[in-house]
């Protein structure tokens, strides 16, 4: 387990800023202590400095994970968020999407959200803006009002069903 390099930090923070904007600093300096990001086996973990100090007693080859997995770096060094980061990102999200109950299952199976399944969307959401729920807005808020019911309005990125579909590769 090691600190992120400057390039890795920049890549990860660019991805996080798509979802929570300037609120990234609130993840680090929290009222309950100082938190940090660490890299282990191409995965980025978010943990308090107290847990980090305790984890240094365990050798790297024996350590499976520590803290909360925020995402992983692909082989091409792109950062991909995991659904486990949702609990930490949701309170600070600038743009949110609410899905109708009938479309939840479709989203959990990895499908995009169509207008007919869209319950609500935050005002002034831009196209290709990251939205918490985990997706990327395919259309702006204004375009969503005018499109036909079968048009895709949010591209799927991650969901809680990911645990079931790929549980052997998530560790």
matplotlib code that plots the C-alpha trace (Angstrom):
import matplotlib.pyplot as plt

x = [0.0, 1.4, 0.4, -0.9, 1.6, 0.8, -0.4, -2.7, -4.0, -4.8, -6.6, -8.6, -9.6, -10.6, -13.0, -14.3, -14.8, -17.2, -19.5, -18.9, -17.1, -15.1, -16.4, -13.4, -11.6, -14.5, -13.6, -10.0, -10.6, -13.5, -14.7, -14.1, -10.4, -8.1, -8.7, -6.5, -6.4, -4.0, -3.2, -3.0, -3.1, -4.3, -7.3, -7.7, -8.8, -10.2, -9.4, -8.7, -5.1, -5.7, -6.6, -3.6, -1.2, -2.7, -2.5, 1.3, 1.7, 0.5, 2.8, 1.7, 1.4, -0.9, -3.1, -6.3, -8.0, -8.2, -10.8, -13.3, -12.5, -13.2, -12.3, -9.4, -6.9, -7.3, -4.3, -4.4, -4.2, -7.8, -9.7, -12.9, -15.2, -16.7, -20.2, -18.6, -17.8, -21.4, -22.1, -19.2, -20.0, -23.8, -23.9, -21.6, -23.1, -24.1, -26.2, -28.5, -30.9, -33.9, -35.1, -38.7, -39.2, -40.0, -36.7, -34.5, -34.1, -33.2, -30.5, -29.2, -28.8, -26.4, -28.8, -29.0, -31.8, -34.5, -36.7, -39.6, -37.6, -36.5, -38.2, -36.4, -33.1, -31.3, -31.9, -29.3, -27.6, -25.2, -24.8, -22.1, -22.1, -21.5, -24.6, -24.8, -26.6, -23.7, -24.0, -23.3, -26.1, -26.7, -28.9, -29.2, -32.1, -33.9, -33.4, -34.8, -38.2, -38.5, -37.2, -39.3, -39.9, -37.5, -34.4, -31.5, -31.1, -28.4, -25.6, -24.9, -21.5, -21.8, -24.5, -25.0, -25.8, -22.1, -21.4, -23.4, -22.3, -18.6, -18.0, -15.0, -13.1, -14.1, -11.6]
y = [0.0, 3.3, 7.0, 7.9, 9.6, 13.1, 11.8, 9.2, 11.8, 14.2, 11.4, 10.3, 13.9, 14.8, 11.8, 12.7, 16.3, 15.2, 14.0, 16.2, 19.3, 21.3, 19.2, 16.9, 18.7, 17.8, 14.1, 14.7, 17.2, 15.8, 16.8, 13.3, 13.2, 13.3, 10.8, 9.8, 7.8, 4.9, 2.6, -1.2, -3.6, -0.9, -0.1, 3.2, 2.9, 5.7, 5.5, 7.4, 8.0, 6.0, 2.9, 3.6, 3.5, 0.2, -1.3, -0.6, -3.6, -6.0, -7.0, -6.0, -9.5, -10.5, -7.3, -7.8, -4.5, -1.7, 1.1, 1.7, 0.9, 4.1, 2.6, 1.2, 2.1, 0.3, -1.0, 2.2, 4.3, 5.5, 5.7, 3.8, 4.4, 1.5, 1.5, 1.3, 5.0, 6.0, 6.4, 8.9, 10.8, 11.1, 13.7, 16.0, 15.4, 18.4, 16.5, 13.6, 11.3, 9.6, 6.5, 5.2, 2.0, 0.0, 0.9, 0.2, -3.5, -2.7, -0.3, -2.9, -5.3, -2.9, -1.1, 2.7, 4.8, 5.9, 8.9, 6.6, 5.3, 8.8, 10.0, 13.3, 14.9, 17.9, 21.2, 22.5, 19.2, 19.4, 16.7, 14.2, 15.4, 12.7, 12.1, 10.2, 7.0, 6.2, 7.3, 10.1, 12.3, 11.6, 14.7, 18.1, 18.7, 20.7, 18.0, 15.4, 17.2, 17.1, 13.6, 10.6, 8.1, 5.4, 7.8, 7.2, 10.0, 8.5, 6.2, 3.4, 3.4, 1.4, -0.1, -2.3, -5.2, -5.1, -7.1, -10.1, -9.9, -9.7, -10.6, -12.7, -9.7, -7.0, -8.0]
z = [0.0, -1.0, -1.5, -4.9, -7.3, -8.5, -11.9, -10.2, -7.8, -10.6, -12.6, -9.7, -8.6, -12.1, -12.1, -8.6, -9.6, -12.3, -9.5, -6.5, -7.9, -5.4, -2.5, -2.8, 0.0, 2.3, 1.8, 3.1, 6.0, 7.9, 11.3, 12.6, 11.6, 8.6, 5.8, 2.9, -0.3, -0.7, -3.7, -3.2, -6.2, -8.6, -6.3, -4.5, -0.9, 1.3, 5.0, 8.2, 9.1, 12.3, 10.2, 7.9, 10.9, 12.0, 8.5, 8.3, 10.7, 8.0, 5.1, 1.6, 0.3, 3.2, 3.0, 0.9, 1.5, 4.0, 4.2, 1.5, -2.1, -4.2, -7.5, -9.6, -12.2, -15.5, -17.4, -19.5, -16.2, -16.4, -13.1, -12.7, -9.7, -7.8, -6.4, -2.9, -3.1, -3.5, 0.2, 0.5, -2.7, -2.5, 0.3, -1.7, -5.2, -7.2, -9.7, -8.9, -10.7, -9.2, -10.9, -11.0, -9.0, -12.2, -13.8, -10.8, -11.6, -15.2, -14.0, -11.6, -14.5, -16.1, -18.5, -19.2, -17.9, -20.4, -20.0, -19.1, -16.1, -15.0, -11.8, -11.3, -12.4, -10.8, -12.5, -14.9, -15.3, -18.3, -21.0, -20.0, -16.4, -13.8, -11.8, -8.5, -9.0, -10.9, -14.4, -16.9, -18.1, -21.8, -22.2, -20.4, -18.1, -20.7, -23.4, -21.1, -21.0, -24.8, -25.8, -26.5, -23.6, -25.0, -25.4, -23.1, -20.6, -18.3, -19.3, -16.8, -15.2, -12.0, -9.7, -6.7, -8.9, -9.9, -6.7, -8.0, -11.7, -11.0, -7.4, -8.2, -9.7, -7.2, -4.4]

ax = plt.figure().add_subplot(projection="3d")
ax.plot(x, y, z, "-o")
ax.set_aspect("equal")
plt.show()
